């Protein structure tokens, strides 16, 4: 597979919170696009399929049940999802299988301060999801710039710095590998 030109850029600000047996990644990234544009990228199925590791069966702008189909090229899995909050263009909260994702968008100059809170079963997953979302959000930015490169998911992410991102985020979060 040919590697596309790709610079993973600066690392996002990350933290980890533990609640009982679950761990939450807090991933903060500045985006140059306004909240309304970012909201569409987070909720529109067509746009999500161009950058995220899944495609929803419906627009995520409304609360209620949904299905998320993996698009990583390795798995043909669907996961139950439930949108519990959709306050455009500020907060989107939904489940993805057993995970919970909360996307918060705040205007920051002409752009957006995006805060993702992704809750997973184990702290071992936190640097994995940090590396994955780092790459996905760079792809999303390229899509919003009208300079798309297509999703980078599954094993393909290894060709674009996923392992280095994983290791750096693990070190930042104090997670022993």
Buried (B, 14 or more C-beta within 10 A) or exposed (E): EEEEEBEBEEBBEBEBEEEEEBBBBBBBBEBBBBBEBBBBBBBBBEBBBBBBBBBBEBBBBEBEEBEBBBBBEEEEEBBEBEBEEBEBBBBBBBBBEEBBBBBBBEEBEEBBBBBBBBBBEEBEBBBBBBBBBBBBBBBBBBBBEEEEBEBBBBEBBEEBBBEEBBBBBBEBBEBEE
